[in-house]
Amino acid sequence: MVARLREHYGIRDPKVLEAMRSVPRHFFVPEALQSRSYGDHALPISANQTISQPFIVARMTELLELDGNSRVLEIGAGSGYQTAVLAFIAAQVYAIERIGDLAREAQSRIRQLEIYNATVKCFDGTLGWAANAPYDAILVAAGGPIVPQPLAVQLKIGGRLVVPVGPARDAQRLIRVVKTETGYREEDHGGCAFVPLIGQHGWRDH
């Protein structure tokens, strides 16, 4: 998996490659799918959610430009896999998951792996987690119609927000928003497909 990330997809950040090598992906997928956990694809988890394709996890993490001092906010913790990858590199990860059972399971898994610099709570992720702001980096693992404004506000100057955005629920562009002294700079990093971002600044749940 790591060789494919490096050679086929061009993931270059050694910290990201080491995190992808070190975090046991099979630990975060349903037992019946564990034999497929290192394949080049997303996989279903409970509550109609997914664990993202390894490439997307690595690419989004690389775009955040993390180091050992980074404070990170993650929206859409899901299984907790992306949370664990972020926690491997960053100083502190605050993760939000709107589905209570998933949030509890994710918190339990990361503790079982003895990861103590990450916390998962159940909440509307589109509102962010203002109590711990500002953040060096914010990752959104679900696609919304617009960049959620509360998340942009919770970035530090120079901070990076990576979020899938698109007018349809089933296809997005991977956008990186960088907060500058004078506003925000947006970069488009290509097409992607995520589960819908549900919440006050995302899609309505129906």
SULLIN-V43558 format. One record per residue. N is the residue number from 0. PSI is psi in whole degrees, 0 to 359 (none if undefined). NEAR is the number of other ideal C-beta (glycine too) atoms within 10 Angstrom. Layout:
N,PSI,NEAR + N,PSI,NEAR
This chain:
0,314,15 + 1,321,17 + 2,318,9 + 3,319,15 + 4,319,22 + 5,312,16 + 6,320,9 + 7,318,10 + 8,350,16 + 9,28,10 + 10,125,21 + 11,333,10 + 12,115,16 + 13,330,9 + 14,322,16 + 15,315,26 + 16,320,17 + 17,321,13 + 18,317,22 + 19,327,22 + 20,326,12 + 21,329,12 + 22,123,22 + 23,98,12 + 24,324,20 + 25,337,13 + 26,342,16 + 27,3,25 + 28,158,20 + 29,148,13 + 30,319,7 + 31,339,7 + 32,4,14 + 33,329,14 + 34,342,10 + 35,6,11 + 36,337,19 + 37,10,15 + 38,167,14 + 39,60,12 + 40,159,12 + 41,160,17 + 42,148,19 + 43,143,12 + 44,189,20 + 45,168,12 + 46,32,14 + 47,27,8 + 48,177,18 + 49,159,19 + 50,123,24 + 51,154,24 + 52,140,17 + 53,320,24 + 54,316,20 + 55,319,19 + 56,313,26 + 57,318,24 + 58,314,21 + 59,320,26 + 60,317,26 + 61,319,20 + 62,338,20 + 63,341,25 + 64,58,18 + 65,156,26 + 66,186,12 + 67,356,8 + 68,359,9 + 69,138,20 + 70,124,19 + 71,139,27 + 72,129,28 + 73,131,31 + 74,123,29 + 75,60,29 + 76,329,32 + 77,238,27 + 78,341,25 + 79,358,31 + 80,309,27 + 81,323,25 + 82,314,30 + 83,321,26 + 84,315,26 + 85,317,30 + 86,333,24 + 87,328,22 + 88,316,20 + 89,168,25 + 90,317,14 + 91,136,17 + 92,127,29 + 93,115,23 + 94,141,29 + 95,137,23 + 96,127,28 + 97,342,22 + 98,115,18 + 99,314,12 + 100,318,11 + 101,318,21 + 102,315,20 + 103,317,14 + 104,318,21 + 105,315,27 + 106,317,21 + 107,316,12 + 108,315,19 + 109,329,27 + 110,322,13 + 111,330,10 + 112,7,18 + 113,39,6 + 114,115,18 + 115,2,9 + 116,25,13 + 117,141,24 + 118,135,17 + 119,130,25 + 120,158,15 + 121,123,17 + 122,172,16 + 123,105,16 + 124,337,31 + 125,346,24 + 126,351,17 + 127,198,25 + 128,80,21 + 129,330,11 + 130,331,6 + 131,2,14 + 132,161,18 + 133,160,15 + 134,149,27 + 135,329,21 + 136,143,26 + 137,130,29 + 138,130,27 + 139,116,26 + 140,40,28 + 141,152,24 + 142,128,25 + 143,170,25 + 144,335,16 + 145,169,14 + 146,120,16 + 147,118,26 + 148,319,12 + 149,330,17 + 150,316,25 + 151,320,17 + 152,328,12 + 153,4,21 + 154,147,22 + 155,162,14 + 156,129,10 + 157,353,11 + 158,157,24 + 159,131,23 + 160,122,26 + 161,121,22 + 162,133,27 + 163,128,25 + 164,137,21 + 165,157,19 + 166,345,8 + 167,153,10 + 168,339,15 + 169,4,10 + 170,138,13 + 171,172,23 + 172,141,15 + 173,111,21 + 174,136,21 + 175,124,17 + 176,124,19 + 177,126,16 + 178,126,21 + 179,177,10 + 180,330,6 + 181,355,7 + 182,226,8 + 183,142,12 + 184,131,11 + 185,138,13 + 186,143,12 + 187,122,10 + 188,29,15 + 189,173,9 + 190,153,11 + 191,170,20 + 192,120,17 + 193,163,24 + 194,156,19 + 195,141,18 + 196,109,26 + 197,133,18 + 198,183,22 + 199,325,11 + 200,27,18 + 201,217,22 + 202,151,15 + 203,143,8 + 204,120,8 + 205,none,4
